[in-house]
Amino acid sequence: MLGWTPRYSNREALLRNYRWYVANLDRFAHQSGVTHRVPWSQGVLGLAKRLF
């Protein structure tokens, strides 16, 4: 419909991103920051939870 095709398959994209991550791991290894355990502001999702 849009005439667009992805450059990489899902498998290729995952492998490509993983390889990039491994190659650049030293840039992130000693960095501290936000993790997945930090609660996020839920905005509209929080409102929906209260309503339902």
mmCIF entry with sequence, helices, sheets and N, C-alpha, C, O atoms, coordinates in Angstrom:
data_MODEL
# 
_entry.id   MODEL 
# 
_entity.id                         1 
_entity.type                       polymer 
_entity.pdbx_number_of_molecules   1 
# 
_entity_poly.entity_id                      1 
_entity_poly.type                           'polypeptide(L)' 
_entity_poly.nstd_linkage                   no 
_entity_poly.nstd_monomer                   no 
_entity_poly.pdbx_seq_one_letter_code       MLGWTPRYSNREALLRNYRWYVANLDRFAHQSGVTHRVPWSQGVLGLAKRLF 
_entity_poly.pdbx_seq_one_letter_code_can   MLGWTPRYSNREALLRNYRWYVANLDRFAHQSGVTHRVPWSQGVLGLAKRLF 
_entity_poly.pdbx_strand_id                 A 
# 
loop_
_entity_poly_seq.entity_id 
_entity_poly_seq.num 
_entity_poly_seq.mon_id 
_entity_poly_seq.hetero 
1 1  MET n 
1 2  LEU n 
1 3  GLY n 
1 4  TRP n 
1 5  THR n 
1 6  PRO n 
1 7  ARG n 
1 8  TYR n 
1 9  SER n 
1 10 ASN n 
1 11 ARG n 
1 12 GLU n 
1 13 ALA n 
1 14 LEU n 
1 15 LEU n 
1 16 ARG n 
1 17 ASN n 
1 18 TYR n 
1 19 ARG n 
1 20 TRP n 
1 21 TYR n 
1 22 VAL n 
1 23 ALA n 
1 24 ASN n 
1 25 LEU n 
1 26 ASP n 
1 27 ARG n 
1 28 PHE n 
1 29 ALA n 
1 30 HIS n 
1 31 GLN n 
1 32 SER n 
1 33 GLY n 
1 34 VAL n 
1 35 THR n 
1 36 HIS n 
1 37 ARG n 
1 38 VAL n 
1 39 PRO n 
1 40 TRP n 
1 41 SER n 
1 42 GLN n 
1 43 GLY n 
1 44 VAL n 
1 45 LEU n 
1 46 GLY n 
1 47 LEU n 
1 48 ALA n 
1 49 LYS n 
1 50 ARG n 
1 51 LEU n 
1 52 PHE n 
# 
_struct_asym.id          A 
_struct_asym.entity_id   1 
# 
loop_
_struct_conf.conf_type_id 
_struct_conf.id 
_struct_conf.pdbx_PDB_helix_id 
_struct_conf.beg_label_comp_id 
_struct_conf.beg_label_asym_id 
_struct_conf.beg_label_seq_id 
_struct_conf.pdbx_beg_PDB_ins_code 
_struct_conf.end_label_comp_id 
_struct_conf.end_label_asym_id 
_struct_conf.end_label_seq_id 
_struct_conf.pdbx_end_PDB_ins_code 
_struct_conf.beg_auth_comp_id 
_struct_conf.beg_auth_asym_id 
_struct_conf.beg_auth_seq_id 
_struct_conf.end_auth_comp_id 
_struct_conf.end_auth_asym_id 
_struct_conf.end_auth_seq_id 
_struct_conf.pdbx_PDB_helix_class 
_struct_conf.details 
_struct_conf.pdbx_PDB_helix_length 
HELX_P HELX_P1 AA1 ASN A 10 ? ALA A 23 ? ASN A 10 ALA A 23 1 ? 14 
HELX_P HELX_P2 AA2 LEU A 25 ? PHE A 28 ? LEU A 25 PHE A 28 1 ? 4  
HELX_P HELX_P3 AA3 GLY A 43 ? LEU A 51 ? GLY A 43 LEU A 51 1 ? 9  
# 
_struct_conf_type.id          HELX_P 
_struct_conf_type.criteria    ? 
_struct_conf_type.reference   ? 
# 
loop_
_atom_site.group_PDB 
_atom_site.id 
_atom_site.type_symbol 
_atom_site.label_atom_id 
_atom_site.label_alt_id 
_atom_site.label_comp_id 
_atom_site.label_asym_id 
_atom_site.label_entity_id 
_atom_site.label_seq_id 
_atom_site.pdbx_PDB_ins_code 
_atom_site.Cartn_x 
_atom_site.Cartn_y 
_atom_site.Cartn_z 
_atom_site.occupancy 
_atom_site.B_iso_or_equiv 
_atom_site.pdbx_formal_charge 
_atom_site.auth_seq_id 
_atom_site.auth_comp_id 
_atom_site.auth_asym_id 
_atom_site.auth_atom_id 
_atom_site.pdbx_PDB_model_num 
ATOM 1   N N  . MET A 1 1  ? 0.824   -1.178  0.000  1.00 0.00 ? 1  MET A N  1 
ATOM 2   C CA . MET A 1 1  ? 0.000   0.000   0.000  1.00 0.00 ? 1  MET A CA 1 
ATOM 3   C C  . MET A 1 1  ? 0.881   1.258   0.000  1.00 0.00 ? 1  MET A C  1 
ATOM 4   O O  . MET A 1 1  ? 0.594   2.210   -0.727 1.00 0.00 ? 1  MET A O  1 
ATOM 5   N N  . LEU A 1 2  ? 1.927   1.269   0.793  1.00 0.00 ? 2  LEU A N  1 
ATOM 6   C CA . LEU A 1 2  ? 2.807   2.428   0.839  1.00 0.00 ? 2  LEU A CA 1 
ATOM 7   C C  . LEU A 1 2  ? 3.994   2.296   -0.117 1.00 0.00 ? 2  LEU A C  1 
ATOM 8   O O  . LEU A 1 2  ? 4.710   3.265   -0.369 1.00 0.00 ? 2  LEU A O  1 
ATOM 9   N N  . GLY A 1 3  ? 4.195   1.087   -0.645 1.00 0.00 ? 3  GLY A N  1 
ATOM 10  C CA . GLY A 1 3  ? 5.315   0.875   -1.544 1.00 0.00 ? 3  GLY A CA 1 
ATOM 11  C C  . GLY A 1 3  ? 6.662   0.806   -0.828 1.00 0.00 ? 3  GLY A C  1 
ATOM 12  O O  . GLY A 1 3  ? 7.705   1.069   -1.427 1.00 0.00 ? 3  GLY A O  1 
ATOM 13  N N  . TRP A 1 4  ? 6.634   0.455   0.444  1.00 0.00 ? 4  TRP A N  1 
ATOM 14  C CA . TRP A 1 4  ? 7.851   0.400   1.248  1.00 0.00 ? 4  TRP A CA 1 
ATOM 15  C C  . TRP A 1 4  ? 8.127   -1.038  1.640  1.00 0.00 ? 4  TRP A C  1 
ATOM 16  O O  . TRP A 1 4  ? 7.213   -1.783  1.994  1.00 0.00 ? 4  TRP A O  1 
ATOM 17  N N  . THR A 1 5  ? 9.388   -1.421  1.576  1.00 0.00 ? 5  THR A N  1 
ATOM 18  C CA . THR A 1 5  ? 9.794   -2.731  2.081  1.00 0.00 ? 5  THR A CA 1 
ATOM 19  C C  . THR A 1 5  ? 10.957  -2.522  3.041  1.00 0.00 ? 5  THR A C  1 
ATOM 20  O O  . THR A 1 5  ? 11.804  -1.660  2.810  1.00 0.00 ? 5  THR A O  1 
ATOM 21  N N  . PRO A 1 6  ? 11.003  -3.296  4.103  1.00 0.00 ? 6  PRO A N  1 
ATOM 22  C CA . PRO A 1 6  ? 12.080  -3.122  5.079  1.00 0.00 ? 6  PRO A CA 1 
ATOM 23  C C  . PRO A 1 6  ? 13.431  -3.514  4.480  1.00 0.00 ? 6  PRO A C  1 
ATOM 24  O O  . PRO A 1 6  ? 13.515  -4.387  3.616  1.00 0.00 ? 6  PRO A O  1 
ATOM 25  N N  . ARG A 1 7  ? 14.463  -2.862  4.949  1.00 0.00 ? 7  ARG A N  1 
ATOM 26  C CA . ARG A 1 7  ? 15.819  -3.142  4.477  1.00 0.00 ? 7  ARG A CA 1 
ATOM 27  C C  . ARG A 1 7  ? 16.315  -4.465  5.033  1.00 0.00 ? 7  ARG A C  1 
ATOM 28  O O  . ARG A 1 7  ? 17.048  -5.188  4.358  1.00 0.00 ? 7  ARG A O  1 
ATOM 29  N N  . TYR A 1 8  ? 15.918  -4.788  6.270  1.00 0.00 ? 8  TYR A N  1 
ATOM 30  C CA . TYR A 1 8  ? 16.376  -6.007  6.940  1.00 0.00 ? 8  TYR A CA 1 
ATOM 31  C C  . TYR A 1 8  ? 15.173  -6.813  7.410  1.00 0.00 ? 8  TYR A C  1 
ATOM 32  O O  . TYR A 1 8  ? 14.141  -6.252  7.777  1.00 0.00 ? 8  TYR A O  1 
ATOM 33  N N  . SER A 1 9  ? 15.319  -8.138  7.396  1.00 0.00 ? 9  SER A N  1 
ATOM 34  C CA . SER A 1 9  ? 14.288  -8.987  7.987  1.00 0.00 ? 9  SER A CA 1 
ATOM 35  C C  . SER A 1 9  ? 14.365  -8.830  9.504  1.00 0.00 ? 9  SER A C  1 
ATOM 36  O O  . SER A 1 9  ? 15.326  -8.256  10.015 1.00 0.00 ? 9  SER A O  1 
ATOM 37  N N  . ASN A 1 10 ? 13.374  -9.328  10.222 1.00 0.00 ? 10 ASN A N  1 
ATOM 38  C CA . ASN A 1 10 ? 13.406  -9.260  11.687 1.00 0.00 ? 10 ASN A CA 1 
ATOM 39  C C  . ASN A 1 10 ? 14.659  -9.935  12.228 1.00 0.00 ? 10 ASN A C  1 
ATOM 40  O O  . ASN A 1 10 ? 15.321  -9.408  13.123 1.00 0.00 ? 10 ASN A O  1 
ATOM 41  N N  . ARG A 1 11 ? 14.978  -11.096 11.686 1.00 0.00 ? 11 ARG A N  1 
ATOM 42  C CA . ARG A 1 11 ? 16.157  -11.840 12.140 1.00 0.00 ? 11 ARG A CA 1 
ATOM 43  C C  . ARG A 1 11 ? 17.424  -11.035 11.883 1.00 0.00 ? 11 ARG A C  1 
ATOM 44  O O  . ARG A 1 11 ? 18.267  -10.896 12.769 1.00 0.00 ? 11 ARG A O  1 
ATOM 45  N N  . GLU A 1 12 ? 17.556  -10.509 10.675 1.00 0.00 ? 12 GLU A N  1 
ATOM 46  C CA . GLU A 1 12 ? 18.743  -9.724  10.327 1.00 0.00 ? 12 GLU A CA 1 
ATOM 47  C C  . GLU A 1 12 ? 18.865  -8.478  11.210 1.00 0.00 ? 12 GLU A C  1 
ATOM 48  O O  . GLU A 1 12 ? 19.961  -8.130  11.647 1.00 0.00 ? 12 GLU A O  1 
ATOM 49  N N  . ALA A 1 13 ? 17.754  -7.819  11.466 1.00 0.00 ? 13 ALA A N  1 
ATOM 50  C CA . ALA A 1 13 ? 17.779  -6.608  12.289 1.00 0.00 ? 13 ALA A CA 1 
ATOM 51  C C  . ALA A 1 13 ? 18.213  -6.929  13.717 1.00 0.00 ? 13 ALA A C  1 
ATOM 52  O O  . ALA A 1 13 ? 19.018  -6.201  14.298 1.00 0.00 ? 13 ALA A O  1 
ATOM 53  N N  . LEU A 1 14 ? 17.682  -8.021  14.290 1.00 0.00 ? 14 LEU A N  1 
ATOM 54  C CA . LEU A 1 14 ? 18.069  -8.406  15.646 1.00 0.00 ? 14 LEU A CA 1 
ATOM 55  C C  . LEU A 1 14 ? 19.553  -8.757  15.716 1.00 0.00 ? 14 LEU A C  1 
ATOM 56  O O  . LEU A 1 14 ? 20.256  -8.327  16.631 1.00 0.00 ? 14 LEU A O  1 
ATOM 57  N N  . LEU A 1 15 ? 20.022  -9.535  14.752 1.00 0.00 ? 15 LEU A N  1 
ATOM 58  C CA . LEU A 1 15 ? 21.443  -9.907  14.746 1.00 0.00 ? 15 LEU A CA 1 
ATOM 59  C C  . LEU A 1 15 ? 22.332  -8.683  14.546 1.00 0.00 ? 15 LEU A C  1 
ATOM 60  O O  . LEU A 1 15 ? 23.366  -8.550  15.201 1.00 0.00 ? 15 LEU A O  1 
ATOM 61  N N  . ARG A 1 16 ? 21.940  -7.810  13.663 1.00 0.00 ? 16 ARG A N  1 
ATOM 62  C CA . ARG A 1 16 ? 22.715  -6.592  13.398 1.00 0.00 ? 16 ARG A CA 1 
ATOM 63  C C  . ARG A 1 16 ? 22.795  -5.715  14.659 1.00 0.00 ? 16 ARG A C  1 
ATOM 64  O O  . ARG A 1 16 ? 23.866  -5.217  15.006 1.00 0.00 ? 16 ARG A O  1 
ATOM 65  N N  . ASN A 1 17 ? 21.662  -5.534  15.335 1.00 0.00 ? 17 ASN A N  1 
ATOM 66  C CA . ASN A 1 17 ? 21.651  -4.719  16.550 1.00 0.00 ? 17 ASN A CA 1 
ATOM 67  C C  . ASN A 1 17 ? 22.429  -5.375  17.675 1.00 0.00 ? 17 ASN A C  1 
ATOM 68  O O  . ASN A 1 17 ? 23.122  -4.695  18.432 1.00 0.00 ? 17 ASN A O  1 
ATOM 69  N N  . TYR A 1 18 ? 22.322  -6.696  17.791 1.00 0.00 ? 18 TYR A N  1 
ATOM 70  C CA . TYR A 1 18 ? 23.078  -7.409  18.824 1.00 0.00 ? 18 TYR A CA 1 
ATOM 71  C C  . TYR A 1 18 ? 24.583  -7.252  18.582 1.00 0.00 ? 18 TYR A C  1 
ATOM 72  O O  . TYR A 1 18 ? 25.348  -6.990  19.510 1.00 0.00 ? 18 TYR A O  1 
ATOM 73  N N  . ARG A 1 19 ? 24.986  -7.413  17.339 1.00 0.00 ? 19 ARG A N  1 
ATOM 74  C CA . ARG A 1 19 ? 26.419  -7.262  17.021 1.00 0.00 ? 19 ARG A CA 1 
ATOM 75  C C  . ARG A 1 19 ? 26.905  -5.854  17.319 1.00 0.00 ? 19 ARG A C  1 
ATOM 76  O O  . ARG A 1 19 ? 28.018  -5.672  17.813 1.00 0.00 ? 19 ARG A O  1 
ATOM 77  N N  . TRP A 1 20 ? 26.079  -4.858  17.023 1.00 0.00 ? 20 TRP A N  1 
ATOM 78  C CA . TRP A 1 20 ? 26.454  -3.472  17.339 1.00 0.00 ? 20 TRP A CA 1 
ATOM 79  C C  . TRP A 1 20 ? 26.607  -3.305  18.848 1.00 0.00 ? 20 TRP A C  1 
ATOM 80  O O  . TRP A 1 20 ? 27.563  -2.692  19.323 1.00 0.00 ? 20 TRP A O  1 
ATOM 81  N N  . TYR A 1 21 ? 25.641  -3.865  19.602 1.00 0.00 ? 21 TYR A N  1 
ATOM 82  C CA . TYR A 1 21 ? 25.676  -3.769  21.061 1.00 0.00 ? 21 TYR A CA 1 
ATOM 83  C C  . TYR A 1 21 ? 26.956  -4.390  21.617 1.00 0.00 ? 21 TYR A C  1 
ATOM 84  O O  . TYR A 1 21 ? 27.629  -3.778  22.446 1.00 0.00 ? 21 TYR A O  1 
ATOM 85  N N  . VAL A 1 22 ? 27.295  -5.591  21.171 1.00 0.00 ? 22 VAL A N  1 
ATOM 86  C CA . VAL A 1 22 ? 28.496  -6.275  21.647 1.00 0.00 ? 22 VAL A CA 1 
ATOM 87  C C  . VAL A 1 22 ? 29.742  -5.466  21.290 1.00 0.00 ? 22 VAL A C  1 
ATOM 88  O O  . VAL A 1 22 ? 30.660  -5.353  22.103 1.00 0.00 ? 22 VAL A O  1 
ATOM 89  N N  . ALA A 1 23 ? 29.780  -4.905  20.087 1.00 0.00 ? 23 ALA A N  1 
ATOM 90  C CA . ALA A 1 23 ? 30.937  -4.122  19.655 1.00 0.00 ? 23 ALA A CA 1 
ATOM 91  C C  . ALA A 1 23 ? 31.076  -2.826  20.448 1.00 0.00 ? 23 ALA A C  1 
ATOM 92  O O  . ALA A 1 23 ? 32.179  -2.292  20.567 1.00 0.00 ? 23 ALA A O  1 
ATOM 93  N N  . ASN A 1 24 ? 29.975  -2.314  20.992 1.00 0.00 ? 24 ASN A N  1 
ATOM 94  C CA . ASN A 1 24 ? 29.998  -1.035  21.704 1.00 0.00 ? 24 ASN A CA 1 
ATOM 95  C C  . ASN A 1 24 ? 29.746  -1.186  23.199 1.00 0.00 ? 24 ASN A C  1 
ATOM 96  O O  . ASN A 1 24 ? 29.483  -0.196  23.882 1.00 0.00 ? 24 ASN A O  1 
ATOM 97  N N  . LEU A 1 25 ? 29.820  -2.391  23.709 1.00 0.00 ? 25 LEU A N  1 
ATOM 98  C CA . LEU A 1 25 ? 29.514  -2.663  25.107 1.00 0.00 ? 25 LEU A CA 1 
ATOM 99  C C  . LEU A 1 25 ? 30.373  -1.852  26.061 1.00 0.00 ? 25 LEU A C  1 
ATOM 100 O O  . LEU A 1 25 ? 29.891  -1.423  27.110 1.00 0.00 ? 25 LEU A O  1 
ATOM 101 N N  . ASP A 1 26 ? 31.634  -1.635  25.720 1.00 0.00 ? 26 ASP A N  1 
ATOM 102 C CA . ASP A 1 26 ? 32.516  -0.879  26.607 1.00 0.00 ? 26 ASP A CA 1 
ATOM 103 C C  . ASP A 1 26 ? 32.033  0.559   26.806 1.00 0.00 ? 26 ASP A C  1 
ATOM 104 O O  . ASP A 1 26 ? 32.383  1.183   27.808 1.00 0.00 ? 26 ASP A O  1 
ATOM 105 N N  . ARG A 1 27 ? 31.257  1.086   25.902 1.00 0.00 ? 27 ARG A N  1 
ATOM 106 C CA . ARG A 1 27 ? 30.708  2.441   26.053 1.00 0.00 ? 27 ARG A CA 1 
ATOM 107 C C  . ARG A 1 27 ? 29.615  2.493   27.117 1.00 0.00 ? 27 ARG A C  1 
ATOM 108 O O  . ARG A 1 27 ? 29.338  3.559   27.666 1.00 0.00 ? 27 ARG A O  1 
ATOM 109 N N  . PHE A 1 28 ? 28.985  1.341   27.415 1.00 0.00 ? 28 PHE A N  1 
ATOM 110 C CA . PHE A 1 28 ? 27.859  1.310   28.335 1.00 0.00 ? 28 PHE A CA 1 
ATOM 111 C C  . PHE A 1 28 ? 28.136  0.571   29.633 1.00 0.00 ? 28 PHE A C  1 
ATOM 112 O O  . PHE A 1 28 ? 27.373  0.706   30.589 1.00 0.00 ? 28 PHE A O  1 
ATOM 113 N N  . ALA A 1 29 ? 29.197  -0.198  29.689 1.00 0.00 ? 29 ALA A N  1 
ATOM 114 C CA . ALA A 1 29 ? 29.441  -1.104  30.810 1.00 0.00 ? 29 ALA A CA 1 
ATOM 115 C C  . ALA A 1 29 ? 29.558  -0.394  32.157 1.00 0.00 ? 29 ALA A C  1 
ATOM 116 O O  . ALA A 1 29 ? 29.082  -0.916  33.166 1.00 0.00 ? 29 ALA A O  1 
ATOM 117 N N  . HIS A 1 30 ? 30.175  0.772   32.194 1.00 0.00 ? 30 HIS A N  1 
ATOM 118 C CA . HIS A 1 30 ? 30.413  1.435   33.473 1.00 0.00 ? 30 HIS A CA 1 
ATOM 119 C C  . HIS A 1 30 ? 29.548  2.668   33.656 1.00 0.00 ? 30 HIS A C  1 
ATOM 120 O O  . HIS A 1 30 ? 29.862  3.546   34.460 1.00 0.00 ? 30 HIS A O  1 
ATOM 121 N N  . GLN A 1 31 ? 28.480  2.729   32.923 1.00 0.00 ? 31 GLN A N  1 
ATOM 122 C CA . GLN A 1 31 ? 27.591  3.877   32.983 1.00 0.00 ? 31 GLN A CA 1 
ATOM 123 C C  . GLN A 1 31 ? 26.436  3.584   33.932 1.00 0.00 ? 31 GLN A C  1 
ATOM 124 O O  . GLN A 1 31 ? 25.875  2.489   33.925 1.00 0.00 ? 31 GLN A O  1 
ATOM 125 N N  . SER A 1 32 ? 26.091  4.561   34.738 1.00 0.00 ? 32 SER A N  1 
ATOM 126 C CA . SER A 1 32 ? 24.909  4.390   35.564 1.00 0.00 ? 32 SER A CA 1 
ATOM 127 C C  . SER A 1 32 ? 23.810  5.254   34.968 1.00 0.00 ? 32 SER A C  1 
ATOM 128 O O  . SER A 1 32 ? 24.078  6.240   34.281 1.00 0.00 ? 32 SER A O  1 
ATOM 129 N N  . GLY A 1 33 ? 22.600  4.879   35.237 1.00 0.00 ? 33 GLY A N  1 
ATOM 130 C CA . GLY A 1 33 ? 21.488  5.642   34.686 1.00 0.00 ? 33 GLY A CA 1 
ATOM 131 C C  . GLY A 1 33 ? 20.172  4.975   34.991 1.00 0.00 ? 33 GLY A C  1 
ATOM 132 O O  . GLY A 1 33 ? 20.075  4.158   35.907 1.00 0.00 ? 33 GLY A O  1 
ATOM 133 N N  . VAL A 1 34 ? 19.189  5.313   34.245 1.00 0.00 ? 34 VAL A N  1 
ATOM 134 C CA . VAL A 1 34 ? 17.843  4.786   34.445 1.00 0.00 ? 34 VAL A CA 1 
ATOM 135 C C  . VAL A 1 34 ? 17.805  3.332   33.992 1.00 0.00 ? 34 VAL A C  1 
ATOM 136 O O  . VAL A 1 34 ? 18.324  2.989   32.930 1.00 0.00 ? 34 VAL A O  1 
ATOM 137 N N  . THR A 1 35 ? 17.194  2.493   34.796 1.00 0.00 ? 35 THR A N  1 
ATOM 138 C CA . THR A 1 35 ? 17.041  1.092   34.441 1.00 0.00 ? 35 THR A CA 1 
ATOM 139 C C  . THR A 1 35 ? 15.572  0.768   34.256 1.00 0.00 ? 35 THR A C  1 
ATOM 140 O O  . THR A 1 35 ? 14.708  1.622   34.458 1.00 0.00 ? 35 THR A O  1 
ATOM 141 N N  . HIS A 1 36 ? 15.298  -0.439  33.881 1.00 0.00 ? 36 HIS A N  1 
ATOM 142 C CA . HIS A 1 36 ? 13.910  -0.858  33.683 1.00 0.00 ? 36 HIS A CA 1 
ATOM 143 C C  . HIS A 1 36 ? 13.157  -0.960  35.013 1.00 0.00 ? 36 HIS A C  1 
ATOM 144 O O  . HIS A 1 36 ? 11.932  -1.082  35.007 1.00 0.00 ? 36 HIS A O  1 
ATOM 145 N N  . ARG A 1 37 ? 13.845  -0.915  36.131 1.00 0.00 ? 37 ARG A N  1 
ATOM 146 C CA . ARG A 1 37 ? 13.183  -1.031  37.429 1.00 0.00 ? 37 ARG A CA 1 
ATOM 147 C C  . ARG A 1 37 ? 12.680  0.308   37.967 1.00 0.00 ? 37 ARG A C  1 
ATOM 148 O O  . ARG A 1 37 ? 11.996  0.345   38.990 1.00 0.00 ? 37 ARG A O  1 
ATOM 149 N N  . VAL A 1 38 ? 13.006  1.385   37.299 1.00 0.00 ? 38 VAL A N  1 
ATOM 150 C CA . VAL A 1 38 ? 12.559  2.704   37.733 1.00 0.00 ? 38 VAL A CA 1 
ATOM 151 C C  . VAL A 1 38 ? 11.133  2.914   37.230 1.00 0.00 ? 38 VAL A C  1 
ATOM 152 O O  . VAL A 1 38 ? 10.885  2.787   36.031 1.00 0.00 ? 38 VAL A O  1 
ATOM 153 N N  . PRO A 1 39 ? 10.195  3.232   38.116 1.00 0.00 ? 39 PRO A N  1 
ATOM 154 C CA . PRO A 1 39 ? 8.822   3.432   37.649 1.00 0.00 ? 39 PRO A CA 1 
ATOM 155 C C  . PRO A 1 39 ? 8.721   4.645   36.739 1.00 0.00 ? 39 PRO A C  1 
ATOM 156 O O  . PRO A 1 39 ? 9.328   5.682   37.004 1.00 0.00 ? 39 PRO A O  1 
ATOM 157 N N  . TRP A 1 40 ? 7.961   4.513   35.678 1.00 0.00 ? 40 TRP A N  1 
ATOM 158 C CA . TRP A 1 40 ? 7.762   5.601   34.727 1.00 0.00 ? 40 TRP A CA 1 
ATOM 159 C C  . TRP A 1 40 ? 6.466   6.310   35.022 1.00 0.00 ? 40 TRP A C  1 
ATOM 160 O O  . TRP A 1 40 ? 5.547   5.731   35.600 1.00 0.00 ? 40 TRP A O  1 
ATOM 161 N N  . SER A 1 41 ? 6.391   7.557   34.627 1.00 0.00 ? 41 SER A N  1 
ATOM 162 C CA . SER A 1 41 ? 5.135   8.287   34.677 1.00 0.00 ? 41 SER A CA 1 
ATOM 163 C C  . SER A 1 41 ? 4.218   7.656   33.639 1.00 0.00 ? 41 SER A C  1 
ATOM 164 O O  . SER A 1 41 ? 4.572   7.588   32.462 1.00 0.00 ? 41 SER A O  1 
ATOM 165 N N  . GLN A 1 42 ? 3.056   7.198   34.055 1.00 0.00 ? 42 GLN A N  1 
ATOM 166 C CA . GLN A 1 42 ? 2.216   6.426   33.153 1.00 0.00 ? 42 GLN A CA 1 
ATOM 167 C C  . GLN A 1 42 ? 1.204   7.269   32.382 1.00 0.00 ? 42 GLN A C  1 
ATOM 168 O O  . GLN A 1 42 ? 0.561   6.759   31.464 1.00 0.00 ? 42 GLN A O  1 
ATOM 169 N N  . GLY A 1 43 ? 1.051   8.508   32.720 1.00 0.00 ? 43 GLY A N  1 
ATOM 170 C CA . GLY A 1 43 ? 0.186   9.396   31.946 1.00 0.00 ? 43 GLY A CA 1 
ATOM 171 C C  . GLY A 1 43 ? -1.179  8.806   31.666 1.00 0.00 ? 43 GLY A C  1 
ATOM 172 O O  . GLY A 1 43 ? -1.923  8.479   32.590 1.00 0.00 ? 43 GLY A O  1 
ATOM 173 N N  . VAL A 1 44 ? -1.509  8.669   30.393 1.00 0.00 ? 44 VAL A N  1 
ATOM 174 C CA . VAL A 1 44 ? -2.813  8.166   29.968 1.00 0.00 ? 44 VAL A CA 1 
ATOM 175 C C  . VAL A 1 44 ? -3.027  6.740   30.441 1.00 0.00 ? 44 VAL A C  1 
ATOM 176 O O  . VAL A 1 44 ? -4.150  6.373   30.788 1.00 0.00 ? 44 VAL A O  1 
ATOM 177 N N  . LEU A 1 45 ? -1.986  5.930   30.465 1.00 0.00 ? 45 LEU A N  1 
ATOM 178 C CA . LEU A 1 45 ? -2.120  4.552   30.940 1.00 0.00 ? 45 LEU A CA 1 
ATOM 179 C C  . LEU A 1 45 ? -2.558  4.524   32.395 1.00 0.00 ? 45 LEU A C  1 
ATOM 180 O O  . LEU A 1 45 ? -3.396  3.705   32.774 1.00 0.00 ? 45 LEU A O  1 
ATOM 181 N N  . GLY A 1 46 ? -2.003  5.406   33.213 1.00 0.00 ? 46 GLY A N  1 
ATOM 182 C CA . GLY A 1 46 ? -2.411  5.499   34.613 1.00 0.00 ? 46 GLY A CA 1 
ATOM 183 C C  . GLY A 1 46 ? -3.877  5.874   34.743 1.00 0.00 ? 46 GLY A C  1 
ATOM 184 O O  . GLY A 1 46 ? -4.588  5.329   35.587 1.00 0.00 ? 46 GLY A O  1 
ATOM 185 N N  . LEU A 1 47 ? -4.330  6.799   33.914 1.00 0.00 ? 47 LEU A N  1 
ATOM 186 C CA . LEU A 1 47 ? -5.739  7.185   33.906 1.00 0.00 ? 47 LEU A CA 1 
ATOM 187 C C  . LEU A 1 47 ? -6.626  6.023   33.506 1.00 0.00 ? 47 LEU A C  1 
ATOM 188 O O  . LEU A 1 47 ? -7.667  5.795   34.121 1.00 0.00 ? 47 LEU A O  1 
ATOM 189 N N  . ALA A 1 48 ? -6.223  5.282   32.476 1.00 0.00 ? 48 ALA A N  1 
ATOM 190 C CA . ALA A 1 48 ? -6.998  4.123   32.027 1.00 0.00 ? 48 ALA A CA 1 
ATOM 191 C C  . ALA A 1 48 ? -7.075  3.062   33.112 1.00 0.00 ? 48 ALA A C  1 
ATOM 192 O O  . ALA A 1 48 ? -8.115  2.425   33.275 1.00 0.00 ? 48 ALA A O  1 
ATOM 193 N N  . LYS A 1 49 ? -5.995  2.862   33.856 1.00 0.00 ? 49 LYS A N  1 
ATOM 194 C CA . LYS A 1 49 ? -6.005  1.886   34.947 1.00 0.00 ? 49 LYS A CA 1 
ATOM 195 C C  . LYS A 1 49 ? -7.006  2.275   36.024 1.00 0.00 ? 49 LYS A C  1 
ATOM 196 O O  . LYS A 1 49 ? -7.676  1.418   36.600 1.00 0.00 ? 49 LYS A O  1 
ATOM 197 N N  . ARG A 1 50 ? -7.101  3.560   36.289 1.00 0.00 ? 50 ARG A N  1 
ATOM 198 C CA . ARG A 1 50 ? -8.052  4.020   37.318 1.00 0.00 ? 50 ARG A CA 1 
ATOM 199 C C  . ARG A 1 50 ? -9.491  3.887   36.855 1.00 0.00 ? 50 ARG A C  1 
ATOM 200 O O  . ARG A 1 50 ? -10.383 3.642   37.667 1.00 0.00 ? 50 ARG A O  1 
ATOM 201 N N  . LEU A 1 51 ? -9.727  4.046   35.562 1.00 0.00 ? 51 LEU A N  1 
ATOM 202 C CA . LEU A 1 51 ? -11.083 3.976   35.032 1.00 0.00 ? 51 LEU A CA 1 
ATOM 203 C C  . LEU A 1 51 ? -11.584 2.543   34.879 1.00 0.00 ? 51 LEU A C  1 
ATOM 204 O O  . LEU A 1 51 ? -12.777 2.274   35.020 1.00 0.00 ? 51 LEU A O  1 
ATOM 205 N N  . PHE A 1 52 ? -10.668 1.634   34.591 1.00 0.00 ? 52 PHE A N  1 
ATOM 206 C CA . PHE A 1 52 ? -11.088 0.250   34.335 1.00 0.00 ? 52 PHE A CA 1 
ATOM 207 C C  . PHE A 1 52 ? -10.590 -0.591  35.446 1.00 0.00 ? 52 PHE A C  1 
ATOM 208 O O  . PHE A 1 52 ? -10.819 -1.800  35.456 1.00 0.00 ? 52 PHE A O  1 
# 
